[in-house]
Amino acid sequence: MQLPDNILRAHTPTLDENIKGAINDKDMPRRSKWTAWCDVAQSVTGGLLAIFLFCHMAFTSSIQISKDLFWNLVATSGLTFIGGHPHEWAHVIFVGLITLLICIHGLCALRRFPSSYHQCRDMKNHVRLIHHTDTTLWAIQIVTAVVLLICVFPHVISMLTNPSGIGPNLSGVHAYHDGLLYTFIFLVAAETHGLIGLYRVLVKWGIWSGEREGLRKAMIVITVLMILCGAATALKYYSIGADQVKLGTPAERYVPQNPWYDVNE
């Protein structure tokens, strides 16, 4: 039996009643603040990791200019200017901090991952149904996150366990043994995930107040440029590693011609 209109529409809820569901705050159960803190932690760590991607690209791409430049940057990050010899613990601490950020970011983001086949199916149907650009970007982030989960830990573990292997020749040999396919998949996933995440952080927290379309276009252009730059850099390291292996000197360290620091042997 349907209620008469005069009863059905006797009261129009106000905005506050719509938001609160016409329930007094005192009657609502106290909710945990952990969800909000996880949201903040996910955005902060994601933003820091996105900025790190730019720094990492500049650092590794220095090999395109010269082996000497990359060697000197590695020496600087290893605090060689203190005592005249590299401090490998500095690399371990820095890579460890980045790994910690990755772990925190991943754990905070897991609560938004589809946890069953049915949820994956519903997400896929939802993306196809509404044709919303930001929702599609969110789905792409989930896919790239799975790829990064597979690729990122072998990458950081190799640097944590062998920090002395960071250098023009040894990094090249490492890239050669990893193979171009693994490197390219890792590169595309990392840059795509990071730039989409940076876009979402800027929009979500009101840091970007302009049109989203312009920001999305800038994100796509920067992502493509980062992938192209990273691909050229990966090819450079691969060729260096291939040359070292071909010469039978895969463990030979590079000796700089123009070092910034006097290194004590």
N, C-alpha and C positions, 0 to 999 in steps of 0.2 A: 504494500500500500504506500503510495507516494504522498508526502506531506504537502499540504496546500502552500501556495507561494507566499502567503502572508506570514506563515510560520517559518517556512524554509529560508526566507530572505528577511526575517525580522531584524537580524543583527548583522551588520557588515563588519568583519574583523578589521581592526586597525593594523598598521604596519608592524607595531611592536607585538601584537597578538599573533600575527602571521609568522613572525620570526621566532617567537618563543613558544608557539603552539598553544597560546592562551593558557599557559601554565606559569604560575608564579615561580620566581627564582628559588624561593625557599622550599618549594615542593620538588625541585629537580635534584636528582642525586649529584653529589660532588664528583666531577670527572677528574681523571688523572691528567697532570700537566705534562706527562712524558711524551705524549703525541706531539704537543706543540714544540717541546724541546728537541725532539727528533727531527721535526720539520726544519727548525732553525739550524741544527747541526748539519743536516743534509745539504742545505743551501750554502752554508758557510764553507764546508769542506769541498763541495762541488765548485764553488766560485774560486777557491784557492787552487784546486787542481786544474781548473780551466786556465787560470793565469800561469800556472806552472807549465802547461802545454806550450805556451808562447815562449817562455824562457828556455824550455828544453829544446824547442825547435831552433832557436837562435844559437844555443850552445852546440848542438850536434851539427848544425849546418855550417859551422865555421870551418869544417873540413873541406868545404867547397872552395874556400879561399886558399888555405894551405894546411899541411899537416902541422907545421910549426904553430899556427894560431890555435888549433885544437889542442895540441900538447900543452901550450902555455895556459889555456883556459882550464884544462884539467889540473895542471900544477897549481894554479891559483885557488881552485876549489878545494884542492888537497892541502892548502896552507903551506906550500913549499917555501914561501917567503919567511916562514918562521923556522929557523934552524937550518935552512938550506937543504931540506930533504922532505919528500912528501909524507904527509900524515894520513895514512889510509883510514884511520878511525873517523876522520872528518867526512869521508865519502860514506862510510857505514852509517854514521849518525844522520846525515842528510837523506840518504835513501831510506833509512828506517823511518824517518819522520813522514816522508812521502807515502811509504807503505802503510803507516798508521792512519794517515788521512784517507787513503783508499779503503781501508778496512772499516773505518767509522762511517764513511760515506755509503759504502755498500750495505752495511748492517742497517743503517737508517732507511735506505731505499728499499730494502727487502719487503717491508710491510706493505708496499704498493705493487709488488709483483703479483701477477696471477699465480695462484698456488695449485691449480688443478687444470685438467684438460678442458673442463666445462668453462672455467673462467677465461682460458685462452680463446676458446671458441666464441664466447660472448664478446670479448674485447675485439676480436677480428670482425665480427658482425657489426659491432658498434662503430668501428672506424669506417667500415664500408657504407654504413647507413647514413651517417650524418655528414660525411665529407668535410670535416672541420680540420683546418690545417694544423692547429696546435695539438689536437688529439692525435693526428697522424704522426707528428713529431714525437709525441710521448711514446707511441708504439715503436717508433724507430729507436728511441732511447732504450727501451726494454730489450730489443733485439741486440743492439750494440753492447749493452751491459753484459749480456750472456757471453758474447764473444770476448769481451775484455776480461771477464772472470777466468776464461780459459787461458788467455794470452799474457796477462799482466804479471801474474805471480812467478812464472818461470823467468820473466825478464828481470824483475827486481831481485829475485833470489840469487841469480848469477852475479849481480853486483854486490849483494850483501856478503856472499861467501867468497868472492874473489875481487875485492876492490882494486887490487893492483893490475887487474886486466883491463882497466879503462885507459885507452890510449889509441892513437891513430892506427897502428898495426894490429894490436890485439883485439880492438873493437871491430876492425875490419874482418879478421878471421872469425870472430864470433858471429858477425852478420852473415858471413859466407856459409857457416855451418847451419845457421838457422834457416837459411834459404829465403829467396825473394817472396815466395808465396805467403809464408808465415808473416814476414815483415810487412808486406803490403796489406794483408787482412788486418793485422794489428794496427797499422797506421790509419787506415780508413775508419775502423771502429773507434779508435781513440779520438781522432779529430772530430768526427761526426758527433759522437756522444758528448764530447766536451763543449763544442760550440753550441749545440742545441741546449745543453744544460745551462750554459752562460746566458743564452737568450731567455730561457724560462725563469732564471733567477732575476734578471733585469726586469722582466714583465711582472713576475709574481709579487715582488716586494716594492713595486712602484718606483724603481730606480729609473726606468725608462718611461717617460710620460708622453712620448710622441706616438706616431702611428706604428702599429705592429708590423704592417706590411713592409715598411722601409727597413725596420730592424731585421726582419726575416731575410730580406734580400741581401743586406749587408752580411748576415750570418752565413748565407749560402756562398757568397763570393769569397769570404775569408776562409771558409771550410775548404773550398776547392783550391785556393791558393796554398793553404797549409798542406793539403794532400800532395799537390804537385811538388812543392818544396821538399816535403818529406820523402817523396818517391825518388827525386833526384839525389837526395842525400843518401838514401838507402842504397841506390845503385853505386854511388861513390864508395861507400864502405864495402859493399860486396866485391867491387873490382879490386880494391886494396887487399881484401882477404884472399881473393882468388890468386892474385899475384904472389902473395906470401906463401900460399900453399904450393903453388907451382914451382917456386924457387926452393921449396923444401925448408923454409924458415918460418913456420907458423907461430913459433913462440918467441920470435925476435922482437925486442922492444924498439920503438922508434927513438932515434937520437936526434934532437932538434939542432938545427943549424943556427938559429937565433933565439936562444932561450931568454926569457925575461929575468930569470933568477940564476944565481950561481948554485948549482946543485952539487952537494958533497957526495961523492960515490962511496 
